[in-house]
Amino acid sequence: MVLTLAEAAQATGVSRSTILRHIKSGRISGTRGNKGAWLVEADEVFQVLPAQGQPKAIQQDGQGRTTLEAEIANLKWVAKLLRRQLDDLTRDRQRWAAQVSKALLTSSGAALRVWRRLAG
């Protein structure tokens, strides 16, 4: 999943300039989008910086359970972000569908009036 600098900063609780410093140092790979904004992969960000609310230092037991728990927490955060984006897209789609329906009803009503004038 791709994040902007602002989204990555919000997710990790650091500033955008901190994320940018990590990009410039090579710890996180980033690319520039169409509008020139930096884009980063969420999994790379979370490998370098823990998600907000997660402990900074992750202690491992012999089987790496704590690491897995941190990984699960990060994945839950990503799932929450994706759900939010899906909800936004669903609302946008519903608004567009309503506008199209209204435009079709309006235009078909006008077309009927013109047709009646021509035919009648």
C-alpha positions in Angstrom: 0.0 0.0 0.0 1.4 3.4 -1.0 1.3 6.3 1.5 2.1 10.0 1.1 4.6 11.6 3.4 1.7 13.1 5.4 0.0 9.7 5.8 3.2 8.0 6.7 4.0 10.7 9.3 0.6 10.5 10.8 0.8 6.7 11.0 4.1 6.7 12.7 3.7 9.8 14.9 6.8 11.5 13.4 7.1 14.6 11.1 7.1 14.6 7.3 10.6 15.8 7.4 11.7 12.8 9.4 10.1 10.5 6.8 11.9 12.5 4.0 15.2 12.2 5.9 14.8 8.4 5.9 14.1 8.5 2.2 17.1 10.6 1.4 19.3 8.4 3.6 18.1 5.3 1.8 16.4 3.6 4.8 13.0 4.0 3.1 12.6 4.0 -0.6 10.3 6.6 -2.0 9.2 7.8 -5.4 7.7 11.0 -6.7 4.1 10.8 -7.8 2.6 12.6 -10.9 2.2 15.9 -8.9 5.7 15.7 -7.4 4.6 14.4 -4.0 6.7 11.7 -2.3 5.1 8.3 -2.1 6.4 5.4 0.1 5.4 1.8 0.7 3.6 1.3 4.1 5.5 -1.9 4.8 8.9 -0.2 4.3 7.9 2.6 6.6 6.7 0.2 9.3 10.0 -1.8 9.1 11.9 1.4 9.9 9.4 3.2 12.2 6.7 1.6 14.3 3.1 2.6 13.9 1.9 5.2 16.3 1.1 3.7 19.6 3.5 0.9 19.2 6.6 0.6 21.4 9.7 2.0 19.8 11.9 -0.9 20.9 10.5 -4.4 20.2 11.8 -7.1 22.5 11.9 -10.6 21.1 11.6 -13.8 23.0 13.3 -16.9 21.6 10.5 -17.5 19.1 10.0 -13.9 17.9 6.5 -13.7 19.3 6.7 -10.0 20.1 7.9 -9.2 16.6 4.8 -11.0 15.2 2.5 -9.1 17.6 4.0 -5.8 16.4 3.6 -7.0 12.8 0.0 -7.8 13.5 -0.6 -4.4 15.1 0.8 -2.7 12.0 -1.3 -4.8 9.7 -4.4 -3.9 11.7 -3.5 -0.2 11.3 -3.1 -0.7 7.5 -6.5 -2.5 7.4 -8.1 0.4 9.3 -6.6 2.8 6.8 -7.8 0.7 3.9 -11.3 0.5 5.4 -11.4 4.3 5.7 -10.3 4.7 2.1 -12.9 2.2 0.9 -15.6 4.0 2.8 -14.5 7.3 1.2 -14.5 5.7 -2.3 -17.9 4.1 -1.7 -19.4 7.5 -0.7 -17.9 9.1 -3.7 -19.3 6.4 -6.0 -22.7 6.8 -4.5 -22.6 10.6 -5.0 -21.5 10.2 -8.7 -24.2 7.6 -9.3 -26.9 9.9 -7.9 -25.6 12.7 -10.1 -25.6 10.5 -13.2 -29.2 9.3 -12.4 -30.4 12.8 -11.9 -28.7 14.0 -15.1 -30.2 11.0 -17.0 -33.7 11.7 -15.6 -33.5 15.4 -16.4 -32.2 14.9 -19.9 -34.7 12.1 -20.7 -37.5 14.4 -19.5 -36.3 17.2 -21.8 -35.9 14.8 -24.7 -39.5 13.6 -24.2 -40.8 17.1 -24.3 -38.8 17.9 -27.5 -40.0 14.6 -29.1 -43.6 15.4 -28.2 -43.4 18.8 -29.8 -41.9 17.3 -32.9 -44.3 14.4 -33.1 -47.4 16.1 -31.9 
